[in-house]
Amino acid sequence: MKFTFSRRAALGALAGAAVVASVATTAAADTVRLRFHTFYGTEIDHIAKKFRKSVKDASNGTLRIQYFRGGELVASDQFADAVAKGTIDIVHGTGGYWSGQIDVGNIEAGLPGAWASVDEAKALFDSAEVDALLTSAYADAGAVYLGKGYGHNYDLLTKEPVTSLADLKTRKIRATSNVAKVLSAFDIPTVYLPAQELYIGMSTGVIDGAIYGGPVEYEQLKLHETAQNYTFMNMLMPGWTETFLANPAVWEKLSDEHKQILEAAIQQFADDIHQWLAEGNEGVAEGTFEYATLPDADSKALTQAAQGVWAEEAARSERNKALVDALIANAKAQGRL
């Protein structure tokens, strides 16, 4: 049978397409796709885009990130369980979310008085002793500990100026449970309100102040419309740390090259978030808040008062005790204890 030119061309094109399809199928099969879940929302989409691209580019497309924002697949307080079960491959959260499941959660997230600068926190978590404690804690919980990220300011916003802790004895302050325990040592009344209720609480006088975040967080919640006095407490900076965990089975299957690419990209992702938070706080318009700082003696007193909270966490396990001992040694070295 003779083929016309057009028919031969068509068959040739079909054959070529079949080869291309075969190569594409093989390439797709060789591409590793990882489900990555953060607790942040759309506000860091620009950072997430860079993260995903860096993983793709560094791996020549053989490693891809499927990125999910807070609440899209599972609730943030279920991250540790989800990554252990393999529902999610890698999670980005903070230890306070899973403190009821993992003994070190509250401590590594940030106890009042634990550290006073980002460099101090990094030095602590980069130490071989602390790294080993977190690695073992998360291994026992069925997860691979990949490393840390660092938040930013976590201080006091009040309607009236604050020059000392004594000023707060007649004011009701919104605080989380651990911070409330510390403030109670100074007879400062506290109450807990979720973030979405802070504006109403402040504007109606239910609370006189809040310990929630940094200038940018207070501005985003429009709290500057109700209170303008921001006081650096030097009690905890960064106010929280972030933790990256992977599913053990998924992590084990990755090549050494893919592991190295992921570790580097995750570290850059964490650094980019920290820088974004820092720039956000520094970028709040001048005049939005009036700034003050607690006296050094009051800041040291807060760390002293926090020892009761530290002791409670230390009593939960031998590993917790070792981690709290590291906090104590660090605070003494820094002159806060």
C-alpha positions as CSV (number, residue, x, y, z in Angstrom):
1,M,0.0,0.0,0.0
2,K,1.3,3.4,-0.9
3,F,0.8,6.4,1.5
4,T,0.2,9.8,0.2
5,F,2.5,12.5,1.6
6,S,-0.1,14.0,3.8
7,R,-1.0,10.6,5.3
8,R,2.7,9.7,5.9
9,A,3.1,13.1,7.6
10,A,0.1,12.5,9.7
11,L,1.3,9.1,10.8
12,G,4.7,10.5,11.5
13,A,3.2,13.2,13.7
14,L,1.1,10.6,15.6
15,A,4.2,8.5,16.2
16,G,6.1,11.6,17.3
17,A,3.3,12.6,19.6
18,A,3.3,9.1,21.1
19,V,7.0,9.4,21.9
20,V,6.5,12.8,23.5
21,A,3.5,11.5,25.5
22,S,5.6,8.6,26.6
23,V,8.5,10.9,27.7
24,A,6.0,13.2,29.4
25,T,4.4,10.3,31.3
26,T,7.8,9.1,32.4
27,A,8.8,12.5,33.5
28,A,5.5,13.0,35.4
29,A,6.1,9.6,37.1
30,D,9.6,10.7,38.2
31,T,8.4,14.0,39.7
32,V,7.9,14.0,43.4
33,R,5.0,16.1,44.7
34,L,4.8,17.0,48.3
35,R,1.8,18.4,50.2
36,F,3.0,21.3,52.3
37,H,0.6,22.9,54.8
38,T,1.2,26.2,56.6
39,F,-0.9,27.9,59.3
40,Y,-0.6,31.3,57.5
41,G,-3.2,32.5,55.1
42,T,-3.0,34.5,51.9
43,E,-0.8,37.2,53.5
44,I,2.4,35.3,52.7
45,D,1.4,34.1,49.2
46,H,4.3,36.0,47.6
47,I,6.8,34.2,49.9
48,A,5.1,30.9,49.2
49,K,5.4,31.5,45.4
50,K,9.1,32.1,45.8
51,F,9.5,28.9,47.9
52,R,7.7,26.7,45.4
53,K,9.7,28.1,42.5
54,S,13.0,27.6,44.4
55,V,12.3,23.9,45.0
56,K,11.2,23.4,41.4
57,D,14.2,25.2,39.9
58,A,16.8,23.6,42.3
59,S,15.5,20.1,41.4
60,N,15.1,20.8,37.7
61,G,11.4,20.2,38.1
62,T,11.8,16.7,39.7
63,L,10.5,18.0,43.1
64,R,7.3,20.1,43.4
65,I,5.4,21.6,46.3
66,Q,1.6,21.5,46.5
67,Y,1.0,24.4,48.9
68,F,-2.0,24.7,51.3
69,R,-2.9,27.7,53.4
70,G,-4.2,27.6,57.0
71,G,-7.4,25.6,57.3
72,E,-7.5,24.5,53.7
73,L,-7.0,20.7,54.4
74,V,-6.8,20.3,58.1
75,A,-7.0,22.6,61.1
76,S,-3.7,24.0,62.4
77,D,-4.1,22.3,65.8
78,Q,-4.3,18.9,64.0
79,F,-1.0,19.3,62.1
80,A,1.1,17.0,64.2
81,D,-1.4,14.2,63.9
82,A,-1.9,14.8,60.2
83,V,1.8,14.7,59.4
84,A,2.3,11.6,61.5
85,K,-0.5,9.8,59.7
86,G,0.6,11.0,56.2
87,T,-2.4,13.1,55.5
88,I,0.1,15.9,54.9
89,D,3.7,15.4,53.9
90,I,5.2,18.6,55.5
91,V,3.6,20.9,58.0
92,H,4.6,24.4,59.1
93,G,3.1,25.4,62.5
94,T,4.0,26.3,66.0
95,G,4.4,24.1,69.0
96,G,1.5,25.6,70.9
97,Y,-0.9,24.0,68.5
98,W,0.1,20.5,69.5
99,S,1.3,21.0,73.1
100,G,-1.4,18.5,74.3
101,Q,0.1,15.8,72.1
102,I,3.8,16.5,72.2
103,D,5.6,17.3,75.5
104,V,8.0,20.0,74.2
105,G,5.3,21.9,72.3
106,N,4.7,24.8,74.6
107,I,8.4,25.2,75.5
108,E,9.7,25.4,72.0
109,A,6.9,27.6,70.8
110,G,8.0,30.2,73.4
111,L,7.6,30.5,77.2
112,P,7.5,33.9,78.8
113,G,11.1,35.0,79.5
114,A,12.6,32.2,77.5
115,W,14.7,34.5,75.1
116,A,14.9,38.2,74.4
117,S,16.2,38.4,70.9
118,V,16.1,36.4,67.6
119,D,19.9,35.8,67.8
120,E,19.5,34.4,71.3
121,A,16.6,32.1,70.2
122,K,18.6,30.9,67.2
123,A,21.6,30.1,69.2
124,L,19.5,28.1,71.6
125,F,17.7,26.0,68.9
126,D,20.9,25.6,66.9
127,S,22.7,24.0,69.8
128,A,23.3,20.3,69.5
129,E,21.6,19.6,72.9
130,V,18.3,21.4,72.0
131,D,18.3,20.1,68.5
132,A,18.6,16.5,69.8
133,L,15.8,17.0,72.3
134,L,13.4,18.3,69.6
135,T,14.4,15.6,67.1
136,S,13.7,12.9,69.7
137,A,10.4,14.5,70.8
138,Y,9.0,14.6,67.3
139,A,10.4,11.2,66.4
140,D,8.4,9.8,69.3
141,A,5.3,11.6,67.9
142,G,5.8,10.0,64.5
143,A,7.3,13.0,62.7
144,V,10.7,14.2,61.4
145,Y,11.8,17.5,62.8
146,L,13.1,19.7,60.0
147,G,13.9,23.0,61.8
148,K,12.7,26.3,63.1
149,G,11.3,29.6,61.9
150,Y,11.1,32.8,64.1
151,G,8.3,35.2,64.6
152,H,8.7,38.8,65.8
153,N,7.4,41.3,68.3
154,Y,5.0,40.2,71.0
155,D,4.3,43.1,73.3
156,L,1.8,45.2,75.1
157,L,-0.7,47.7,73.6
158,T,-2.7,49.9,76.1
159,K,-5.0,52.8,76.0
160,E,-3.0,54.7,78.6
161,P,0.8,55.0,78.8
162,V,2.7,52.4,80.8
163,T,6.0,53.2,82.6
164,S,6.2,50.1,84.8
165,L,4.4,46.9,85.8
166,A,2.9,48.8,88.7
167,D,0.9,50.8,86.2
168,L,-1.0,47.7,85.1
169,K,-2.4,46.7,88.5
170,T,-5.5,48.7,87.9
171,R,-6.0,47.6,84.2
172,K,-7.4,44.5,82.7
173,I,-5.0,43.0,80.1
174,R,-5.8,40.4,77.5
175,A,-3.2,37.6,77.8
176,T,-2.8,33.9,77.0
177,S,-2.7,31.5,79.9
178,N,1.0,31.3,80.4
179,V,1.5,35.0,80.2
180,A,-1.5,35.5,82.5
181,K,0.2,33.2,85.1
182,V,3.2,35.5,85.0
183,L,1.3,38.7,85.3
184,S,-0.7,37.4,88.2
185,A,2.5,37.4,90.3
186,F,2.3,41.2,90.0
187,D,-1.4,41.4,90.8
188,I,-2.2,42.4,87.2
189,P,-5.8,41.3,86.2
190,T,-6.0,39.4,83.0
191,V,-8.7,37.9,80.7
192,Y,-8.5,35.9,77.5
193,L,-10.2,37.1,74.3
194,P,-9.6,35.7,70.8
195,A,-8.1,38.1,68.2
196,Q,-11.4,38.8,66.5
197,E,-12.8,40.2,69.7
198,L,-9.9,42.5,70.7
199,Y,-11.3,45.6,68.8
200,I,-14.7,45.4,70.5
201,G,-13.1,44.5,73.8
202,M,-10.7,47.5,73.7
203,S,-13.3,50.0,72.4
204,T,-16.0,49.1,74.9
205,G,-13.6,49.0,77.9
206,V,-13.9,45.2,78.5
207,I,-10.1,45.3,78.4
208,D,-7.6,48.1,78.9
209,G,-4.8,46.5,76.9
210,A,-3.6,43.4,75.1
211,I,-0.5,41.3,74.7
212,Y,-1.0,39.8,71.3
213,G,1.7,40.7,68.8
214,G,3.7,43.5,67.2
215,P,2.8,46.9,65.8
216,V,1.8,45.4,62.4
217,E,-0.6,42.9,63.9
218,Y,-2.2,45.6,66.0
219,E,-2.5,47.8,63.0
220,Q,-4.0,45.0,60.9
221,L,-6.7,44.5,63.6
222,K,-7.2,48.3,63.6
223,L,-6.5,48.4,67.3
224,H,-4.6,51.7,66.8
225,E,-8.1,53.2,66.6
226,T,-8.7,52.3,70.2
227,A,-5.3,52.3,71.8
228,Q,-2.0,53.9,70.8
229,N,0.5,53.1,73.6
230,Y,2.9,50.2,72.6
231,T,5.2,49.0,75.3
232,F,8.2,46.7,74.7
233,M,8.2,44.3,77.6
234,N,11.5,42.5,76.7
235,M,9.7,39.3,77.9
236,L,9.8,37.3,74.8
237,M,11.4,38.3,71.4
238,P,10.5,36.6,69.1
239,G,7.1,36.1,70.6
240,W,6.8,32.7,69.0
241,T,8.8,30.2,67.0
242,E,7.6,28.1,64.1
243,T,8.3,24.4,63.5
244,F,8.6,22.4,60.3
245,L,7.7,18.6,60.4
246,A,7.7,15.9,57.8
247,N,6.1,12.5,57.6
248,P,8.8,9.9,58.2
249,A,7.9,7.5,55.4
250,V,7.7,10.3,52.9
251,W,11.0,11.8,54.1
252,E,12.8,8.4,53.9
253,K,11.8,7.9,50.3
254,L,13.3,11.2,49.2
255,S,16.8,11.2,47.6
256,D,19.6,12.9,49.5
257,E,19.6,15.6,46.9
258,H,15.9,16.3,47.3
259,K,16.3,16.4,51.1
260,Q,19.1,18.9,50.8
261,I,17.0,21.0,48.4
262,L,14.0,21.0,50.7
263,E,16.0,21.8,53.8
264,A,17.6,24.8,52.1
265,A,14.3,26.0,50.6
266,I,12.5,25.6,53.9
267,Q,15.1,27.6,55.8
268,Q,14.9,30.4,53.2
269,F,11.1,30.3,53.4
270,A,11.3,30.7,57.2
271,D,13.9,33.5,56.9
272,D,11.7,35.3,54.4
273,I,8.7,35.2,56.7
274,H,10.7,36.5,59.6
275,Q,12.0,39.3,57.4
276,W,8.5,40.1,56.2
277,L,7.3,40.4,59.8
278,A,10.3,42.6,60.7
279,E,9.7,44.9,57.7
280,G,6.0,45.0,58.5
281,N,6.6,46.2,62.1
282,E,9.2,48.7,61.0
283,G,6.9,49.9,58.2
284,V,4.0,51.0,60.5
285,A,3.5,54.7,59.8
286,E,5.1,57.1,62.3
287,G,2.6,58.4,64.7
288,T,0.4,55.3,64.6
289,F,1.7,54.3,68.1
290,E,3.6,55.9,71.0
291,Y,6.4,53.6,72.0
292,A,7.9,52.9,75.4
293,T,10.0,50.2,77.1
294,L,9.6,48.6,80.5
295,P,12.5,49.3,82.9
296,D,15.2,46.6,82.8
297,A,14.3,45.7,86.4
298,D,10.7,45.0,85.5
299,S,11.7,42.9,82.5
300,K,14.0,40.8,84.7
301,A,11.2,40.5,87.3
302,L,9.0,39.0,84.6
303,T,11.6,36.3,83.8
304,Q,11.9,35.5,87.5
305,A,8.1,35.3,87.8
306,A,8.0,33.0,84.7
307,Q,9.9,30.3,86.6
308,G,6.7,28.9,87.9
309,V,5.5,28.4,84.3
310,W,8.8,26.9,83.4
311,A,8.6,24.5,86.3
312,E,5.2,23.3,85.3
313,E,6.4,22.5,81.8
314,A,9.5,20.8,83.2
315,A,7.4,18.5,85.3
316,R,5.7,17.0,82.2
317,S,8.6,14.8,81.2
318,E,12.4,14.2,81.6
319,R,12.9,15.7,78.1
320,N,11.0,18.8,79.1
321,K,13.1,19.2,82.2
322,A,16.3,19.0,80.0
323,L,14.9,21.6,77.7
324,V,13.9,23.9,80.5
325,D,17.4,23.4,82.1
326,A,18.8,24.7,78.8
327,L,16.5,27.7,79.0
328,I,17.7,28.4,82.6
329,A,21.3,28.1,81.6
330,N,20.8,30.5,78.7
331,A,18.9,33.0,80.8
332,K,21.6,33.0,83.4
333,A,24.3,33.4,80.7
334,Q,22.3,36.4,79.4
335,G,22.0,37.9,82.9
336,R,18.2,37.6,83.1
337,L,18.3,35.1,86.0
